[in-house]
Amino acid sequence: MSRNSKLKRQIKKKSKPVRKSGNPAHKVLETIDDGGYVYRMLENNLADISLAERERMVIEMGERARTEFPKNMEKIQSILKEYDPLFLMTVITRNALAVNVGSQGIFSTEPTGQLGRHQAELLQALVIATPKSEVFGDSIVPNPLIIQEAVDQLESAAAHYPFSRFDPVYLSEDKEEKSIRAIMEKLRIHTQAVRN
């Protein structure tokens, strides 16, 4: 038996660290420990907001996302036309799909930053959709600042897209309709995760 095998077994036996909420506004109301799992009930910070205020918030978030998302997409497309799109896609996709690996193996299969598989897939779709005749910088390699700008735009687009689907009409639906809509959104997110 090698020393590394023993070390790997010891690492597997250690419990995974509990992820703490980074939001200090989350107040734990109750904690239940049933062996290996810990359940925490958090205070609902939106419980005191009236329906009219919620509608206003949803309208504002939706409108902002519907204006920002197309801007993000246009900026990404302009970058793809000015610089080598395949080089850009290669660098960004590599960073999006990278995982942490050490001497004990893979630490996590989760993305190392905000950039994830769905952003890589979105960028690939944009590269494929960009006509070759519109690409002027086919042989121009983007510098790190341009690559970072593309990454920032992809992250912003990914953050704005779900909010662009917000509609205040959903707030006034009955409980059954809200449940159906919630299941549909969860399936949409799950399908994206499974596909990737």
N, C-alpha and C positions, 0 to 999 in steps of 0.2 A: 504494500500500500504506500503510495507516494505521499509526501508531505502536503502537496497541493490538493490532493483529493480530500484529505482530512480537513484542511482549511476551508475548502468549498462546502463540505458538510456542516461545519461549524457556522459559516456565514448563513447558510440556508435555515439553520435552527433559530437564529436570532430573529426576533419579531421585527416587522417593518415599523419604521417610525410613524407616529401619528401626525398627520398633517394638521397644522394649526391654522385657524383662520387669521388672515392678515388684517381683517377689519376689526378695529377696536369697538365699533358700534354693535357688534354681535354680542349679545349678553346671553350666557347659558342659563336657561331656566331650570333644566333638569338633566341629570346624567344617569344613564342606566348602563351597567356593565353586566353582560350575560356570558361571561367566559372570555372568548376571544374577541368579541366585538364590543365597541363602546358607542352608544347612541346618545346624542345630545340634542335637546330641544332648544332651539334658538328663539329669541324674542322676535316677533314680526315688527320690523321698524316701519312698515307701511300700514299697520292696522288702524292708525288714527287719521289717515288721509281719507277725505270724503271722495265719493264717486266722481264728482265734478273735477276735483283736483287730479285724480287719477287719469281721467279722460284728457285733461289738459296736458299732463306729463306724457301720455302715450302719443297724443297728437304731435307735440314738440319733438319727441324722440323719433317718431316715424318720419316727419317732414325733414328733419335734419339728416337722417340716414338716407332718405330718398334723394336728397341733393348732393350729399357727400359721396355716396357710392359711385354714381356715374363719373364724378370728377376723378376719383381714384382710378377707375378703369381707363379713362382717357389719358391720364398721366402715365400709367403703365404701358399703354399702347404706344404713346409717343416715345417712351424710352426704348421699347422694342424696335421701333422704326429707326431710331438714331444710332443704335449700337447693335453689335452682333447678338441676335436673339438666342441663338443656340448656346453661346458662351454664358450669357446671362442666366438662361434656364438651367444650365448645368451647375453653375455655382450656387444658385439659390436652392435648387432641388437637393443638392448634396447637403447643404446646411439644414434644410427642412427635414431631411430623412436621417440625419446623423443621430446616433445614440451614444451614451457614455459607456465606454468599455475600459476595464482596468485589468490588472493581473488576476483578479478573481472572476473575470467574465463580464457579462453585460449587467450593468447596474440597473438600467431601466430602459424600456422600449418607448417611453414617452419622449416627445421632442425636447431638445435642450433649451429652447427659447419659445418665443411667441409664434414663430413660424412653424407651421405644421404641414401635414400631408395635403390637406385641402387647399392650402395656398399654393403648394407645388402643382397640384392638379389644375388649379385655376390658371396659373402662369403657363402651363403646357397648353391648355385650351386656347389661351390668347396668342401664343406663338403659332399654333396651328392655324388659327383664324386670320392671322395677319398675312395678307397677300405678299408674295416675294417682290412684286413690282413696287410696293410701298416701303420696302426696307432699304434705306439709304446708307446706313452704316454697317453693311453686311460684314465688313472685315475690321471694324473698329471695336477694339476690346474696351469695355467700360472700366473706369477706374473704381476704386472702392467706394467713393462717395456716390457715384451713380448706382452701384449695386445696393448700397444702403438705402438710397431713395426709393428704389424699386421694392425693397423689402418693406420699408415703412408704408408704402402705398398698398402693398398686398395685405399687410396686417390691418391697416385701416379699412380696406374693402371688406375683409373678413369680419371685422367688428361691426361695420355698418349694415351688412346685408341682412342679418336676422332682425334688426330693428326696423329695416325698411318694410318688413312684413307686418308691423304693428298697425292695428286699426282700432280706434276707440269703440267701434260697434261690438267688438268681442267682449268688452266689459259688461255690456247689458244683456248678454246671452244668459240663458238659464244654465243651471249646473250641468245638465246632461250635455248640452252643446259645448260648454267649456271643456268638459272631460274629453269629448270626441276630438275637439281641436287640439288639446294638449297631447293626446295619443298620436294624432297625425304629425305634430311637430317633433315628437320624440322619435317616431318612425323615420321621419325625414333626416334627422340628425344621425340616427343609428345606421340608416342606409348609407350615408356619407362615410361613416366610420368603417362599416363593413366593406364597402367598395374600395376603400383605401388600404 
